Every structure is written in structure tokens, then in C-alpha cells.
Amino acid sequence: MFFQSIETLIAKAQQGNKRAWIKLVKQHESQVYNYCLRMLSNPDDAMDLMQEVFISVFKSLPSFRGESSFNTWVFQIVHRRSVEYYRRRKHFQSLDEVPELTCERSELESNQLVQVEHQQLKTMLNNLPWEQRLVVELKFFQHCTFEEIADQLDISTNTAKSRLYSALGKLKVHLEAVDG
Amino acid sequence: MANLDSLFEQWLEGNVLSDTQLQQLENDPEYHALMSQAQVWQQHSREYKTVPVPIWDRQSTISQLTPRRVFSAAGTWVVVASVLVCSLVFLVMPKQPVSELLDQVAKQTQLLDSQQKQIDQLQKIITAQNELQQQHMYQLTKEAISTGRVERQEDLNSLLSYIKTQRAQDQAYLRIQLNDLAEQVQEQPMAAIAKN
């Protein structure tokens, strides 16, 4: 087993090396899947979106020049694809109107405590409009600065801030409602 | 207020604030509330247990290679072959005058150009063939559809004529039966006919 740096893997994948590509996917799939799961709240949708994301990354791989880190570049694609996925799905159902779904096959069921925590997080995220959910995800789960958020979502820094503050305000209302 | 906003932003970005600055933020009811809510999210982020990715087909993310790659590989081989030939020219005939060598290099370059042109022509031919094939496929599909339509029409016509024949036969049979009945009624004496 030889260790290969990410740059080597990218270069090999760009030349069409399938094994290098699969290694790259394995290195990033967990991060991408968990992002999709938090954003969409449904394991099946998260899997679909993750697959779309990696197909997109593979197609765009020849254009990757290493100007930003591979991870940042991948997540820019993830954001674009997730927005498209959300818009597509919105034609069929509104997230706010649909009751919480429980997936029988979910991995979460293996651990009751984790499931409860994830359920709380899911409810909190579902309580937010899509744009605010994206900002919360980038700020608290991807630990991005406001400049990075603005850059990734193609919005101004002030818009990113106002979306985050609105999301925090909504959480206050939600917590007050939960506490009674 | 602007100062508090900047402090809150710094705190959100993970910068360490002094006790006085933190006190300033906590003393303001609005920012105190925002900080508490941000802390809820931060706690969720810290305690988030990564969900393992279900088993999936990673190979499905690899799309088909485009025909362009084949040509770029061919182009690479042409370049490699030309370099080899040029190297051989320099190694095998080192005593030749520079002008002759330059001529040969020029010839090689011409050869390379002509090969590149051939490759381009081949690419054009393949593209044209693909288009032709697509047109043929389109024609074939159209023909298959129209043949199917004609066959269905013929089937329906034969079914209709069969139904018509059957109906005519049924009507003729009923007519005969009615005639028989009429004859029987006429032949019976009036006393045998029921009176209501």
C-alpha cells in the first residue's frame, strides 16, 4: 500500500486513471454525503445528490487547475448541485409542508441516541428556508468565514450575514416554541 | 452598535475576544440572544456524529470516455514518433552539415503536419459517419413505427369485418327463427291462443 498525495491522485484521475478517481471519491464521500443528508434530511435523496455531485465533479475534473483546494472546489460543485436538486424537488413538494420522514433503512437507527440528536438537528434545519439552511451549514458545519460563504454562494458578505442572523432569529422562535 | 456587530462577527469567526469584549456582547440583550442561538448550532456541529455512507456503486460516477481522447492519444503517438525520428536523424548522421539536418527537420515537420491533417480528416469522417448512422437510425425507427401502425390498422380492419360478418349471420338466423314463429302462430287455431 503506497500513500499517494491528493495532488497525485487528482493528476492521475485527470489522466483517466479509474483507481485514482475511486480513491478520491472514497476520501470525500463521507463529507459530501453528510452534507447532503443535513441539507435534504432524507438518506435516499442524499444518496442521489451525492451521486450527481460526483458525476459532476468527474466531468469537470479536466478543468480543475488547483487555484483553490480540491475540497473547496468540490464543495462549490456540491452547493450548485444541491440548489439545483432542491429546485427540482420543490416542483413536487414543499419541505415545509411535508411531515418528517423516518427511513426504515436509515443507518441512524443503529444508535438511538445519535438518532435523537440527528432528529433534533433535522427539525432545526427543516425549520429554515433553503438559503438560510445553506448559510448555517457553511458557517457552523463547514466552518467557513463570511467571505468564503459569500464567495461560494455568489452573494455579498452582508447578505450572508443577514441570512445567518435571520436563521439565528428563527432558531430562537423554534426553541421558545419547543420549550413552551 | 456597529462595534458590537463587529465583535459578534469576530466571535462567530472563531476569534478570541477579551473578557471585556465578551461582557459587552453579553450585556446587550439582542447580541446575547444571538450568541446563545449560535452556541446551539456550534454544539450541534461539535456533537454531530458522522453518518457512514451506505454501500453504493462508485464506478457509476465515471462517464464514458469521449472519442476525442482516442485522437489525442493518436496525436501523442505522432509527436513521440516524430521526436524519435528527429533524434535518430541527429544521432545516426551527426556529421552531416547543419543545413541538411535543418532540411530534414523541416521535412519531419511537414510530415507531422500532414499526419495531423490526416487525423483531422479522419475525425471529420467519423463525425460524418456518426451523423449518417443517426439519420439511418432515425429512418429505421420511423419505418418501424409506420409498419407497426399499418399492421395495427390491418388487424383492426380484419377484426371489424369479422364482427360485421358475425352480426349479419346472427341477424339472418334471428330472422329465420322469427319467421318460423310467425308461421307457427298463423297455423294454430284461434282457440289455442291465450286470451289476456
Chai-1 contact restraints between the chains, C-beta under 6 A:
chainA,res_idxA,chainB,res_idxB,connection_type,confidence,min_distance_angstrom,max_distance_angstrom,comment,restraint_id
A,I22,B,R58,contact,1.0,0.0,6.0,A-B,restraint_1
A,V25,B,R58,contact,1.0,0.0,6.0,A-B,restraint_2
A,E29,B,V53,contact,1.0,0.0,6.0,A-B,restraint_3
A,S30,B,V53,contact,1.0,0.0,6.0,A-B,restraint_4
A,Y33,B,V53,contact,1.0,0.0,6.0,A-B,restraint_5
A,N34,B,T50,contact,1.0,0.0,6.0,A-B,restraint_6
A,N34,B,V51,contact,1.0,0.0,6.0,A-B,restraint_7
A,L37,B,V51,contact,1.0,0.0,6.0,A-B,restraint_8
A,F54,B,T61,contact,1.0,0.0,6.0,A-B,restraint_9
A,I55,B,T61,contact,1.0,0.0,6.0,A-B,restraint_10
A,F58,B,T61,contact,1.0,0.0,6.0,A-B,restraint_11
A,E107,B,V51,contact,1.0,0.0,6.0,A-B,restraint_12
A,E107,B,P52,contact,1.0,0.0,6.0,A-B,restraint_13
A,V114,B,K49,contact,1.0,0.0,6.0,A-B,restraint_14
A,L121,B,H44,contact,1.0,0.0,6.0,A-B,restraint_15
A,F140,B,W41,contact,1.0,0.0,6.0,A-B,restraint_16
A,F140,B,Q42,contact,1.0,0.0,6.0,A-B,restraint_17
A,F140,B,S45,contact,1.0,0.0,6.0,A-B,restraint_18
A,F141,B,S45,contact,1.0,0.0,6.0,A-B,restraint_19
A,T145,B,E13,contact,1.0,0.0,6.0,A-B,restraint_20
A,L168,B,L34,contact,1.0,0.0,6.0,A-B,restraint_21
A,L168,B,Q37,contact,1.0,0.0,6.0,A-B,restraint_22
A,L168,B,A38,contact,1.0,0.0,6.0,A-B,restraint_23
A,L171,B,Q37,contact,1.0,0.0,6.0,A-B,restraint_24
A,K172,B,A33,contact,1.0,0.0,6.0,A-B,restraint_25
A,K172,B,Q37,contact,1.0,0.0,6.0,A-B,restraint_26
